[in-house]
Amino acid sequence: QVQLVESGGGLVQAGGSLRLFCAASGYTFSNYAMGWFRQAPGKEREFVATITRLGSSTYYRDSVKGRFTISRNNARNTVYLQMNSLKPEDTAVYYCNKHRTPGVLMAGPITPGDYWGQGTQVTVSS
């Protein structure tokens, strides 16, 4: 079964950086585009970033462009989110997920699969 384990979150001051990790298993990792999502307190989950199957293309929501970088290592079944210049409004639980279908070229947010990990908490103090 699909398993997604996020890590790397923590408490950081505004302007600081964090690197998030997502370890995936239970499916052929390299066949799927991957994405990061986040959910802030009292808010609905929102899309953050997409990376295509081989890591050749990425896409970000406007509010994180220039600050966040998504990457992946298919040999390690891992996707990353480098978060720089963090702002208090970035505070949320961050989740990774796979696209619902394999081999799809993405130009925007992915449609996530049904299986979510526990997420990792990112808190940015002001």
ChimeraX attribute file (.defattr): number of C-alpha atoms within 10 A of each C-alpha:
attribute: neighborCount
match mode: 1-to-1
recipient: residues
	/A:1	7
	/A:2	16
	/A:3	14
	/A:4	20
	/A:5	18
	/A:6	24
	/A:7	18
	/A:8	16
	/A:9	18
	/A:10	14
	/A:11	14
	/A:12	18
	/A:13	14
	/A:14	17
	/A:15	14
	/A:16	14
	/A:17	18
	/A:18	18
	/A:19	16
	/A:20	23
	/A:21	21
	/A:22	27
	/A:23	17
	/A:24	22
	/A:25	15
	/A:26	9
	/A:27	13
	/A:28	12
	/A:29	23
	/A:30	19
	/A:31	17
	/A:32	21
	/A:33	28
	/A:34	32
	/A:35	30
	/A:36	25
	/A:37	20
	/A:38	22
	/A:39	19
	/A:40	17
	/A:41	9
	/A:42	6
	/A:43	9
	/A:44	8
	/A:45	15
	/A:46	15
	/A:47	20
	/A:48	25
	/A:49	26
	/A:50	29
	/A:51	30
	/A:52	24
	/A:53	22
	/A:54	15
	/A:55	17
	/A:56	9
	/A:57	15
	/A:58	19
	/A:59	19
	/A:60	22
	/A:61	14
	/A:62	9
	/A:63	11
	/A:64	17
	/A:65	12
	/A:66	11
	/A:67	14
	/A:68	20
	/A:69	19
	/A:70	23
	/A:71	22
	/A:72	22
	/A:73	13
	/A:74	16
	/A:75	8
	/A:76	11
	/A:77	15
	/A:78	20
	/A:79	24
	/A:80	23
	/A:81	22
	/A:82	14
	/A:83	20
	/A:84	17
	/A:85	15
	/A:86	23
	/A:87	20
	/A:88	15
	/A:89	13
	/A:90	20
	/A:91	20
	/A:92	21
	/A:93	19
	/A:94	28
	/A:95	27
	/A:96	31
	/A:97	28
	/A:98	27
	/A:99	23
	/A:100	15
	/A:101	13
	/A:102	14
	/A:103	13
	/A:104	14
	/A:105	13
	/A:106	18
	/A:107	13
	/A:108	15
	/A:109	21
	/A:110	26
	/A:111	16
	/A:112	19
	/A:113	13
	/A:114	10
	/A:115	12
	/A:116	16
	/A:117	17
	/A:118	13
	/A:119	21
	/A:120	21
	/A:121	21
	/A:122	23
	/A:123	21
	/A:124	20
	/A:125	16
	/A:126	11
